[in-house]
Amino acid sequence: MTHPITPPPELAAEWVAEIYDHPAVPLHSITLELVERAAQWGADQELEACCEWLVSEPWFKYEHEAVEDLRAARRPKPPSLKEQALEVLERSCFVNQEDAITIRLALESIDD
């Protein structure tokens, strides 16, 4: 699952073509991974700068709670394996209802 901050492969290919001044430069997986990491690093730097600015403002009173809420909203944790399995179960059309109930109960009994 890619993060919304990740540039689409078409844009990454366009950047690679511009950098190497050749439209036919292939986009290798390692190049795409570097583009993704660079985008994530830049986004993380911007988020931290925003948090620092927010805390420095005299009108800002709820420093820790609001800043942590902001970070959590902008950098959500990926769903747990349990959450992913429950989502797959919801979409599955190959399990009868009785088995689905058993699987759901088993999954829900597991800690995240």
N, C-alpha and C positions, 0 to 999 in steps of 0.2 A: 504494500500500500504506500503510495507516494503522498507526501505532505503537500498541502495546497501552496506552500511557498516554493515548491520545486518548479523550475522553469520547464515548460513542455519540451520534449525532444526536438521538435521542429525549431524552436527558438535556440536551443543549444547548438543544433546543427548550423543554424544561421550564424551564430557567434563564432563557431569554429571556422566556418568558411571565411568570415571577415578577418579573423586573426591571421589565418594562413594565406589570405588573399587568393583563395582558390575555391570555387563553388563545389568541387567534387571531392573535397576532403571527407573521408568517411567518419562518421561519429561512432567511435568505439565505446564500449561500456565503461572503460576506465575514464574516458573523457567526460562522459555523461555523469559519472559518479563525482568527479572533481567539480563539475558545474553545480551539481546538487549540494555538495558540501560547502562550496563557496557561497551559494545562495543562503543556505542555512546559517552559516557563520555571520554573514551580513545582517540577516534578520535578527539573529541573537544579539548582535552588537547594538542594533537599533532599539530592540526591546529594552535592553539594560540601560541605554542612554535615556529612554523615555521614563523608566522607573526612577533613575537618579534625578532627572529633572522634576518629576512629580514630587518626590520627597523634599527637594530643595525649595519648593514653593511655600511661602508663609501661610497660605490659605489651606494647605493640605494638612488635615489633622489625623487621619487614620492610616498612618504610614504602613505598618506591617501588614495589616489585614487586606487593605485595598491593593497594595503592590503584589502581594501573593495571589490575590484573586486575579489580577491582571496577568501575571505570569501563567497561572493555571489556565486562563481562558485562551491565551495566545500560544501556549505550548502544552496542549492537552496530552495526557499520557495515552499511548495506544491501548486499545481494548485488551483485556486479559484473555488468556486462552479459553477460559470458561465463557466469557462474554462472546467471543468469536464462535464457540461451539453452539451456544444458544441461538445466535443469529443464523448459523448454518441450518440448525434444526428448524427454525421458523420458515426458511426458504425451501426446505426439502419437501419434495412431493413423493419420495420413494419410501417413506416410513408410514406405517399405518398409525392411526390415532392412539391406540393403546400403547404401542411401542414408543411413540413420541412422548406420551405422558411419563412413561418409565424413565426414558432418557432425560427428559427435562428435570424430573425430581432428583435424579442422580447428579446432574450437573449443578442444580441449585443447592445441593447439600455440600458442595465443594467450596472451600474458601477461595476468594480471589487471590 
